[in-house]
Structure formats: structure tokens, C-alpha cells
Amino acid sequence: MLVDSSMAALSDLTFRTAFVVYIVALLMSCIYYGRLLGVIDLRREREEAASARAAQKVAVGAGGGSELIDVPSASEDARAVDSGAVDTGALDAEYEKRVAGARKWAGMTQGLVWFGIGLHVAAFVTRGLAAGRFPLGNLYEYILFMTAVIMVVAAVVVQRKNWHSIWPWLLFPMVIAMFLNSTVFHLKAAPVVPALQSYWMPVHVSTVSIGASIGVVSGIFALLYLLRMWQPKGEEHGFFGVLAKPLPSAKTLDVITYKTAVITVPLFGIGIVFGAIWAEVAWGRFWNWDAKETVSMITWVLYAAYLHARATAGWKNSKAAWINVFALAMTVFNMMYVNFVSASLHSYAGLN
């Protein structure tokens, strides 16, 4: 089958343009992150000022009820209350100004991310049109698809919850993965080997990759949850405390980690089952203990173990989160090492 070179070039162009757009979005998200740090510091300053003002009012009220009240001291207390009110009003105005400024950067980041996602999806579609097949026949296409799914899932979660402070943590690994994909792992569009010319390929590979992509999002949230547990809200300290300050609460991060893992386990498991059926058709047996099969099964077991630990009484959620992080590490190992380096029946190295 001939390859449409113009579509192939368009696919490469849109993918690299999406990469540039994500870099700009990453920079904007970092600016927003910095602005949010200022907002949080000012909010806590406002809360302290409000507490001090309330304490002064209590002190004045208590003094007013005493027959031994010292008049000059009462006057000083009243002036202090008035002064505190003025300061609080100034803090309120400054706070609203900083919040409005931060929201602008959040909105621009979100809009740019969606624009990048549109280009990202277009790169995947045009790749398939160029090759005349479902574009999941090698590692380049696999990472192209996975990063697109990860970005869509992340964008939906951030949009619904307004957690724009998550973007630097999500965009940075995506930018790294896309850079490697466009340089180290890039392959020209071409027909696949006969072993992959099967209707089971889009069914099996797309199901597994979507499940793995959602699992990656779950793993990133698990890492952020562990960071937030180490640096609780209002008790942040040191460099990592500064990094953790704009993050949502540990409970919120834990909930998203769990919900995404709940989707990952059945979807990823179904993909493995589809792969076993395809293996029986292609190789005459359901399971070959191939490197790809083995590592995929270990990854699925880790995600299932996370859900079990998360639901088991006596297990702390932080301990369960580490299992999710290990599953994320296995996913990266499976995608990078097994697919590209390991001698495997599933290895994408050199298929084109």
C-alpha cells in the first residue's frame, strides 16, 4: 500500500506544532503557578489580619464590661480596631486584584492546551490517513496516541474541577515524552509487517493504550498526593513546601487518583484479554510469557493491588498510593524499554 507523503508530512507538522503549543502552555502554567503562590500568601495574611481584628474586638468588649477600665487603653484599642479595618480593606482589594490576574493566566493556559490537543489529535488522524491503516503500528504512533489520550483526560479533569495548578505537573512529562517521540522514536509512515495486519490490532492496542494513559494520569495524581501528604496545607516548609502550596488538598488528590484507577483496571484488563485472543489467533496460544505480556500483567496487578489496598481497612492511603506510583513506573518501563530495547514478540523496534 502506498503512503500519502503529504499527509505524513502534515502529521509530523501538526505533532511538532502541538509540541510547541504545549511548551508555551507549560510556561504560562508556571507563571500562573507563581501568581497563585502570591494569592495564597496574601489570603493567609488576610486570615491572620481578620483573626487579629477579631481578637482586638474581643479585648475591647471585655474591657468595656469592667468597672476598672483604663480609658486611654480603651481608646488605643479602638484606634487599633479602626486601623485594622483599613488594613483589611486594603488587603481585600489587593487580593481580588491578584486573583483576577491569576485567573487570566489560568484561562490562557487552558485555552492553549485545548488548541494543542486539537493539533495533537489531528496529527494522529493524518498519520492514519497517510499510512492507510489504524496508526498504532510502532512505538512512535503508540506514544503519539497515548500522549493525546493523557492530555484529553487531564484537560477534562482540570476543566471540570478548575485545578489549573495541576498543569505544570502534567505538561512537563508530556513535553519530555513528545520531544523523545519526535526525535529518538520517530519513524516515517509506512505499512506494518504482516503480523500486525489484523483487525485485532486497533481493538487490542487502542484499549490497552487508553487504559494505560488513564493509569498514567492516576499515577501523576498519586505522586502529587504523596507530596501534599508530606507538605500539608498551611504547614508547608522548605523548597518542596513552596512547590506543594498551590496544590489541592490531599483528600482531593486522593479521590482523583482513585477514580482514574477505577477506570484503568477494567479497561487495561480488557485490553490484555483482547491481546490474548489475538495471540491465540496469530501464534496458536493465548499466553507466551513474552516480555511485553509479562510486564503488562504485572502493571495491571499493581493497579488492582492499589484499588484493593485503598479499600482495605488498616491500610493508609499514602501506602496504597505508592503502589500506584510503582504501576506508573512499570508503565514507563514497558513503553520505553520493552517496546524499544527488549527482544520481544511485541517489540516495536525495527518493524518499519
Secondary structure by P-SEA (a helix, b strand, c coil): cccaaaaaaaaaaaaaaaaaaaaaaaaaaaaaaaaaaaaaaaaaaaaaaaaaaaaaaaaaaaaaacccccaaaaaaaaaaaaaaaaaaaaaaaaaaaaaaaaaaaaaaaaaaaaaaaaaaaaaaaaaaaaacccccccaaaaaaaaaaaaaaaaaaaaaaaccccaaaaaaaaaaaaaaaaacccccccccccccccccaaaaaaaaaaaaaaaaaaaaaaaaaaaaaaaccccccccaaaaaacccccaaaaaaaaaaaaaaaaaaaaaaaaaaaaaaaaaccccccccaaaaaaaaaaaaaaaaaaaaacccccaaaaaaaaaaaaaaaaaaaccccccccccccccccc
